[in-house]
Amino acid sequence: MLDDGRVRSDKVSTSGAASFARLVDLQLIESETGTLGVADAATHIGFPVLRAYFLTGVPNGKGRGGHAHKTMRQCFICLRGQVTIAVSKGAEILRTRLAGYGKALVVDAACWRDLYDFSSDALVLVLASQPYTEPDYIRDHSEFLEWERRHSASSVPFIDLGRQHADMERAVTDAVHEVIRSGVYIGGPLLTEFETQFADYCGTTHAVGVGNGLDALAMALAGWGVGPGDEVIVPAHTFIATALAVDRVGATPVLVDVEAGTGLLDPTLLEAAITPRTRAVIPVHLYGQAADIKAIRAVIGTRDIKILEDAAQAHGAFYGNRRCGALGDAAAFSFYPTKNLGALGDGGAVVTNDPELAAAVRRLGSYGSMQKYEHEVIGGNSRLDPMQAAVLSAKLPWLDRLNARRSELAELYLANLADLHGLELLQIHPYGRPVWHVFAVRCPGRRDELFRYLAERNIDANIHYPTPIHQQTCYAGRWEGQSFPVAEMWARDVLSLPLNSTHTNTEILAVIEAVTDFLSLPVAG
C-alpha cells in the first residue's frame, strides 16, 4: 500500500533498475579535508539540470510527490537520512530506499512518483531537467492512468524532434552553453570548427556555412557567375527550392524528367535538355539516395557545365566509396531540423574543392565583403551562426550511427513490404548506399486512401511531393506544352512512411501491419 492508501499489485522491482528509473553510483572523492560528492550531468544524471530544490522536515507518516511529470526528468539524492521512493509506469513499479548520498535515483518523464517513510532527519535534493511549469504536472492518479493509456496507444509519429538520444542531447546542450559563454554569436571559432569538420566528413577541402539550403544552392550558382541568360537543369520531381534557387540568380530552370523507380534525375534524358546556354546541372540526391553522377558527368563530357549536388537529403550517403558532397563541382546542404543532420533552426552549407568558389560564397553571404566595410560585389546576409554550428558539431559524430539505425529500419520495411501487391518500393541503385532520409513508397491509384487509412490507425505519413514543380502556381505557364509524366506519376502515387533514427522496431512493425492490412482490403469501386 502506498502512503495515500492506493494498493499496487503490479510487478514490483527492488533491484534499483527499471526501464524508466535507475539507481546510479555518484562519485565520492574522499580526502583529509572531507568528502566531495559529484553528480555529473553527462556521467550520472543523464540530463542537463535546470532546477534544483530540496525536501526536508517531512512529518512522520506524511509523504511527498503524489504526481507525475509529462516531460520533466528528475534525479533524487538523499543527502541526509533516509526516504523510500516508489516510481511506476504501466504495469511496473520500482521501490527504492535511499539511505546516504552515495547513490541517486534517476527518474524518466511520464512516471508517477511517491516519496514516503522519511526519516526525521531526511534531506532530499531533487535535480530537475526543466524549470517549474504547472501544466507539466498530473496530480490525480486516475487522470495519470488515462493520460498514460492515451500516450501508450499505438500511435506512430512521422517524426518527433522531441525524441533525442540522451548522450547526443547532453552534447547539444553543452554546445549551446559553450556558445552562450563565449560571447561570440556571429562567425568565430565555433563556426570555423564546424566548417572544417563538415568538409572533412564530406571529403572536400572547403565548407562554407550559410543561412539555409536554398541559399546554399543559389549562392553556389551565383559564385560561378550563373545569371540572366543562363540555363540550369533540375529534376522535375524535387522540392521546389531546387528550381527557386535558379530563379533567384536570374537564370532559367530547365526541367528533366526522373527515373520511374527512384525519382532521381534520368541521365538518359539529359542530353536533349542541354543547350549552348546550359551552365549547370543540379542532380538531387532524393530521399537519401545518390543520383547517378557518373552517368550525368558522361553526358556532359568536356562541356563547361558545372554539377551542383543538391544534397539536402543525403548527409552521409555514399556513391561508390565517396560521400555525397564530394561528387560534383560543389554541393549544397540543408541543416533544416528534420534532416539527417539537423540544426535547432535553419542552416545550410556549400562544400567544394574549389577555393575560389568557397571564397565567392563566403563573400556573397557577408554583404559582398571579405573585409569589414569593403564591399566588392552585391551580396546579402546568409551566414550559419555559431549557435547552429556548435549544435551541428555536437551532432556530427553521431551521424553515421543514426544513419545506420535508419538503414536497419529501412531493411525492416524492405523485408516485409517487398512482395505486397499494390505497393511499389524505391529501387536502390547498386552504386550507392542511401541514408534513408525518407522511406518513400508508391501506391498507384490508392495513395490518398492509404494515407487516410494510416491516419485512422494513428500513424502519421507524409507526401514528398504532392505537386510537381511545373504544376505549381508560381510557375504557371512556364513549361506550357512540355510533359513530365514520370514526375506527375510520383506526385500522384508517392507516400512517405515514418522512418527516423528514434523510431522503435515496434513502431515500424505497426506501420508494416497497417499497410499490409490496407492492401488486403478490396479495392473500392
C-alpha positions in Angstrom: 0.0 0.0 0.0 1.3 3.5 -0.9 1.2 6.3 1.6 -2.1 7.6 0.1 -3.8 4.3 0.6 -3.6 3.1 -3.0 -2.7 -0.5 -3.4 -0.4 -1.6 -6.2 -0.4 -5.3 -7.2 1.7 -4.8 -10.3 5.2 -6.2 -11.0 7.4 -4.7 -8.3 11.2 -4.3 -8.6 13.5 -3.6 -5.7 16.7 -4.2 -7.7 17.3 -0.5 -8.4 16.7 -0.7 -12.1 13.6 -0.4 -14.4 13.1 0.8 -17.9 12.0 4.2 -16.6 14.1 4.7 -13.4 17.6 3.6 -12.2 19.9 3.9 -9.3 23.3 5.3 -10.1 26.5 5.5 -8.1 27.7 9.0 -7.6 31.4 9.9 -7.5 32.7 10.4 -3.9 36.2 11.9 -3.5 37.5 11.3 0.0 40.3 13.3 1.4 41.6 14.6 4.7 39.6 17.7 4.2 36.3 15.9 3.8 34.2 14.3 1.1 33.4 15.8 -2.3 30.3 14.3 -4.0 29.9 14.7 -7.7 26.7 14.3 -9.7 27.7 14.9 -13.3 25.1 15.6 -15.9 26.8 13.5 -18.6 28.1 10.6 -16.4 25.5 10.2 -13.7 22.3 12.1 -14.2 21.7 11.8 -17.9 20.2 15.3 -18.5 21.1 18.9 -18.0 20.0 20.3 -14.7 17.8 23.5 -15.0 16.3 23.5 -11.5 17.2 22.2 -8.0 15.3 22.1 -4.8 15.3 20.1 -1.6 12.8 18.3 0.7 13.2 18.2 4.5 11.2 18.3 7.7 8.5 16.0 6.4 6.3 15.0 9.4 6.1 11.3 10.4 3.5 9.5 8.3 3.4 12.1 5.6 4.7 11.9 2.1 5.6 14.0 -0.9 5.3 13.5 -4.6 2.0 12.0 -5.5 2.2 13.3 -9.0 3.6 12.6 -12.5 5.5 14.8 -14.9 4.7 14.7 -18.6 8.2 15.8 -19.8 10.4 16.6 -16.8 13.1 14.2 -15.7 14.4 14.2 -12.1 17.3 12.9 -10.0 16.8 12.3 -6.3 19.8 12.3 -3.9 19.3 11.7 -0.2 21.9 14.0 1.4 21.0 13.0 4.9 18.8 10.4 6.5 16.5 8.0 4.5 13.5 8.0 2.3 11.5 5.5 0.2 10.6 6.4 -3.4 8.1 4.4 -5.5 8.1 5.1 -9.2 5.5 3.5 -11.5 4.9 3.3 -15.2 2.5 1.0 -16.9 2.4 -2.3 -15.0 5.8 -1.9 -13.5 6.7 -0.2 -10.2 10.2 0.4 -8.8 10.6 0.9 -5.0 13.9 2.2 -3.7 15.1 3.1 -0.3 17.6 5.9 -0.5 19.9 6.0 2.5 23.0 8.1 2.1 24.4 10.4 -0.6 26.4 7.8 -2.5 23.6 6.8 -4.8 21.0 8.7 -6.8 17.7 7.7 -8.3 17.2 9.0 -11.8 13.5 9.0 -13.0 12.3 9.5 -16.5 9.4 11.6 -17.6 5.9 10.2 -17.8 6.2 8.3 -14.5 4.2 8.5 -11.3 6.3 9.0 -8.2 5.6 8.8 -4.4 8.1 9.7 -1.7 7.3 8.4 1.8 8.7 7.0 5.1 11.0 9.9 5.5 13.4 9.7 8.5 13.1 12.6 10.9 16.5 14.0 9.7 15.9 13.4 5.9 17.3 15.9 3.5 16.5 15.1 -0.2 17.9 17.0 -3.1 15.9 17.0 -6.3 17.6 17.9 -9.6 15.2 18.6 -12.5 15.6 18.8 -16.3 13.4 21.9 -16.7 12.1 24.9 -14.7 8.8 24.6 -12.8 5.7 24.7 -15.0 2.3 23.6 -13.7 1.0 22.2 -17.0 3.7 19.6 -16.8 2.2 18.1 -13.7 -0.5 15.4 -13.4 -1.6 15.4 -9.8 -4.6 13.0 -9.9 -3.6 9.3 -10.3 -6.7 8.3 -12.2 -6.0 11.2 -14.6 -2.4 10.0 -15.0 -3.6 6.5 -15.8 -5.9 7.8 -18.5 -3.1 10.1 -19.9 -0.7 7.2 -19.9 -3.2 5.0 -21.7 -3.7 7.6 -24.4 0.0 8.1 -24.9 0.9 4.5 -24.9 -1.7 3.8 -27.7 -0.2 2.5 -30.9 0.4 5.9 -32.5 3.4 6.4 -34.7 4.7 9.9 -35.4 6.2 10.7 -38.8 9.0 12.4 -36.9 9.2 13.6 -33.3 12.0 16.1 -32.9 11.4 16.0 -29.2 12.9 12.5 -29.1 16.6 12.7 -28.6 19.3 10.1 -27.9 20.3 11.0 -24.3 24.1 11.3 -24.9 23.6 13.4 -28.0 21.1 15.7 -26.2 23.7 16.3 -23.5 26.3 17.1 -26.1 24.0 19.6 -27.8 23.1 21.2 -24.5 26.7 21.6 -23.6 27.4 23.1 -27.0 24.7 25.7 -26.6 26.0 26.7 -23.2 29.5 27.0 -24.7 28.2 29.4 -27.3 26.4 31.5 -24.7 29.5 31.7 -22.5 31.8 32.5 -25.5 30.0 35.8 -26.2 30.6 35.3 -29.9 27.3 35.0 -31.8 28.2 35.7 -35.4 31.2 33.9 -37.0 34.0 33.0 -34.7 36.0 29.8 -34.0 33.0 27.5 -33.4 31.7 28.2 -36.9 35.2 27.6 -38.3 35.5 24.4 -36.4 32.2 23.0 -37.8 33.1 24.1 -41.3 36.4 22.2 -41.1 34.7 19.1 -39.6 32.0 19.0 -42.1 34.3 19.5 -45.1 36.4 16.6 -43.7 33.4 14.5 -43.3 32.2 15.1 -46.8 35.7 14.6 -48.3 36.1 18.1 -49.6 38.6 20.9 -48.8 36.1 23.7 -48.1 32.7 24.1 -46.4 31.0 27.5 -46.0 28.1 27.8 -43.7 25.1 29.7 -45.0 21.6 30.6 -43.8 19.7 27.6 -45.3 19.6 25.1 -48.1 18.0 27.4 -50.7 20.7 30.0 -50.1 23.4 27.3 -50.5 22.1 26.4 -53.9 21.6 30.0 -55.1 25.0 31.2 -53.7 26.9 28.4 -55.3 25.3 29.3 -58.7 26.0 33.0 -58.1 29.6 32.2 -57.1 30.1 30.6 -60.6 28.6 33.7 -62.2 25.4 31.9 -63.3 22.7 34.5 -64.0 20.3 36.0 -66.6 20.5 34.3 -70.0 21.9 31.1 -68.5 20.0 27.8 -68.1 20.3 25.3 -65.2 18.9 21.8 -65.5 17.0 20.5 -62.5 14.9 17.3 -62.0 11.1 17.7 -62.4 10.5 15.8 -59.2 12.0 17.5 -56.2 11.3 20.1 -53.5 10.7 23.4 -55.2 13.8 25.1 -53.6 15.9 23.4 -56.3 14.2 25.4 -59.0 13.7 28.5 -56.9 17.5 28.8 -56.5 17.9 29.1 -60.3 15.3 31.8 -60.5 16.9 33.5 -57.5 20.1 34.2 -59.6 18.1 35.2 -62.7 18.8 32.1 -64.7 16.2 29.8 -66.3 15.4 26.4 -64.7 15.1 23.6 -67.3 13.2 20.6 -66.1 14.2 17.0 -66.9 12.0 14.1 -66.0 13.0 11.5 -63.5 13.5 7.7 -63.2 10.3 5.7 -62.6 12.0 3.5 -60.0 13.9 6.1 -58.0 12.5 9.6 -58.6 16.1 10.7 -59.4 17.0 12.7 -62.4 17.1 10.5 -65.5 20.5 10.7 -67.2 19.2 9.3 -70.4 17.0 12.4 -70.9 19.8 14.9 -70.0 21.4 15.3 -73.5 18.2 16.5 -75.0 17.9 19.3 -72.4 21.4 20.7 -72.9 21.8 23.8 -75.0 24.6 26.3 -75.6 23.1 28.3 -72.6 23.4 25.4 -70.1 25.7 26.4 -67.3 24.9 23.8 -64.6 23.0 20.7 -63.7 21.6 20.2 -60.2 21.1 16.5 -59.6 19.1 15.9 -56.4 20.1 13.1 -54.1 16.4 12.5 -53.4 15.1 10.6 -50.3 18.7 10.0 -49.2 19.9 8.1 -52.4 22.7 9.5 -54.6 21.8 10.5 -58.1 23.9 8.8 -60.8 26.7 11.4 -61.0 28.9 9.2 -63.2 26.2 8.9 -65.8 25.5 12.6 -65.6 29.1 13.5 -66.0 29.4 11.2 -69.0 26.6 13.0 -70.7 28.2 16.4 -70.0 31.5 15.2 -71.4 34.0 18.1 -72.0 31.4 20.8 -72.0 31.8 23.6 -69.4 28.8 22.7 -67.4 29.0 22.6 -63.6 27.5 19.9 -61.4 25.9 21.2 -58.3 24.7 18.4 -56.0 21.5 19.1 -54.1 22.5 17.1 -51.0 19.8 18.4 -48.7 18.6 14.9 -48.0 21.8 13.0 -48.3 24.1 13.8 -45.3 26.4 10.8 -45.2 25.1 8.9 -48.3 27.6 7.2 -50.5 28.1 6.9 -54.2 30.7 4.1 -54.6 33.3 4.9 -51.9 32.7 8.6 -51.9 30.2 10.6 -49.9 27.6 12.8 -51.4 29.0 16.3 -51.4 32.3 15.3 -53.0 30.9 14.0 -56.3 30.3 17.2 -58.3 31.9 20.6 -58.6 30.1 21.7 -55.4 27.2 20.6 -53.2 24.5 22.4 -51.3 23.3 21.0 -47.9 20.4 22.0 -45.7 20.5 21.6 -41.9 16.8 22.1 -41.5 15.8 20.4 -38.2 14.2 17.3 -39.9 17.3 16.5 -41.9 19.6 13.6 -41.1 22.0 16.2 -39.7 19.6 18.9 -38.4 20.2 22.1 -36.6 17.9 23.7 -34.0 16.7 26.1 -36.7 17.6 26.8 -40.3 21.1 26.4 -41.7 22.9 25.3 -44.7 26.4 24.9 -46.3 28.2 24.8 -49.6 31.0 22.2 -49.8 33.6 22.2 -52.6 37.2 21.6 -53.6 37.3 24.9 -55.4 38.9 27.6 -53.2 37.6 30.4 -55.5 34.0 29.2 -55.2 34.3 28.9 -51.5 35.6 32.5 -51.2 32.9 33.7 -53.5 30.1 32.1 -51.5 31.6 33.4 -48.2 31.8 36.9 -49.8 28.2 36.8 -51.1 26.9 35.7 -47.7 28.6 38.6 -45.9 27.2 41.6 -47.8 29.7 41.1 -50.7 32.6 41.7 -48.3 35.6 39.8 -47.1 37.0 42.7 -45.1 34.8 44.9 -42.9 33.3 47.9 -44.7 34.9 46.9 -48.1 32.2 45.5 -50.4 33.5 44.0 -53.6 30.2 42.7 -55.0 26.5 43.0 -54.4 25.9 40.4 -51.7 23.5 39.6 -49.0 23.3 38.3 -45.4 23.3 34.5 -45.3 25.5 33.1 -42.6 25.4 30.0 -40.4 25.5 31.3 -36.8 27.8 29.8 -34.3 24.9 28.5 -32.2 23.8 26.3 -35.0 27.3 25.4 -35.9 28.1 24.3 -32.4 24.9 22.2 -32.3 25.9 20.6 -35.7 29.4 19.9 -34.4 27.9 18.1 -31.4 25.6 16.0 -33.7 28.1 15.2 -36.4 29.9 12.4 -34.6 26.5 10.7 -34.2 25.5 11.0 -37.9 26.9 7.6 -39.1 25.3 5.8 -36.2 22.0 7.5 -36.7 22.1 6.8 -40.4 22.9 3.1 -39.7 19.8 3.0 -37.5 17.8 4.4 -40.3 19.1 1.7 -42.6 18.1 -1.0 -40.0 14.6 0.2 -40.0 14.5 0.6 -43.8 15.6 -3.1 -44.1 12.7 -4.0 -41.8 10.4 -2.2 -44.3 12.0 -3.8 -47.3 11.9 -7.3 -45.9 8.2 -7.1 -45.1 6.7 -4.9 -47.8 8.6 -6.2 -50.9 6.0 -8.7 -52.1 2.9 -6.7 -51.4 0.6 -6.3 -54.4 -0.3 -2.7 -55.0 2.8 -1.2 -53.4 6.0 -0.1 -55.2 9.2 0.2 -53.2 12.0 2.6 -54.0 14.6 0.9 -56.3 18.2 1.1 -54.9 21.0 1.7 -57.4 23.9 -0.8 -56.8 26.4 2.1 -57.0 25.3 3.7 -53.7 24.4 3.4 -50.0 21.4 5.5 -49.2 20.8 7.1 -45.8 17.0 6.9 -45.9 16.1 10.5 -45.2 12.6 9.4 -46.3 11.2 5.9 -46.8 9.1 6.6 -49.9 6.8 4.1 -51.5 4.3 4.4 -54.3 0.7 3.2 -54.1 -0.7 3.6 -57.6 -4.3 4.7 -57.6 -4.8 4.4 -53.8 -2.2 6.7 -52.3 -4.7 9.1 -50.7 -6.8 6.2 -49.5 -3.8 4.6 -47.8 -2.8 8.0 -46.3 -6.2 8.3 -44.7 -6.2 4.6 -43.6 -2.9 5.1 -41.8 -4.2 8.2 -40.1 -7.2 6.2 -38.8 -4.6 3.8 -37.3 -2.8 6.7 -35.6 0.1 6.6 -38.0 1.5 9.8 -39.4 2.6 9.6 -43.0 3.7 12.4 -45.4 3.9 13.1 -49.1 7.1 14.2 -50.8 5.9 15.8 -53.0 2.2 16.2 -53.9 2.6 18.8 -56.7 5.3 18.7 -59.3 7.3 21.8 -60.0 5.8 22.5 -63.4 2.3 22.5 -61.9 3.0 24.9 -59.0 1.0 28.2 -59.2 4.2 30.3 -59.1 5.4 28.6 -62.3 2.0 28.8 -64.2 2.6 28.7 -67.9 6.4 28.4 -67.6 6.6 24.9 -69.1 3.5 25.0 -71.2 3.4 22.4 -73.8 6.1 20.3 -72.1 5.4 16.9 -70.5 6.9 15.3 -67.4 4.8 12.2 -67.0 7.1 10.4 -64.5 7.3 13.3 -62.2 3.5 13.5 -62.3 3.3 9.8 -61.5 5.5 10.3 -58.4 3.4 13.2 -57.3 0.2 11.2 -57.7 1.4 8.0 -56.1 4.2 8.7 -53.6 3.8 8.3 -49.8 6.5 8.6 -47.2 6.2 6.2 -44.3 7.6 7.0 -40.8 11.3 6.4 -40.6 13.7 8.2 -38.2 16.6 7.0 -36.1 14.4 7.4 -33.0 11.6 5.1 -34.2 11.4 1.7 -32.5 11.2 -1.6 -34.3 7.7 -2.0 -32.7 6.6 1.3 -34.3 7.9 0.3 -37.8 6.2 -3.1 -37.4 3.0 -1.4 -36.6 3.2 0.6 -39.8 4.0 -2.6 -41.8 1.0 -4.3 -40.3 -1.3 -1.3 -41.1 0.0 -1.1 -44.7 -0.4 -4.9 -45.1 -3.9 -4.8 -43.7 -4.9 -1.9 -46.1 -3.6 -3.7 -49.2 -5.6 -6.8 -48.2 -8.8 -4.8 -48.4 -10.9 -5.0 -51.5 -10.4 -2.0 -53.9 -13.3 0.3 -53.7 -15.5 0.9 -56.7 
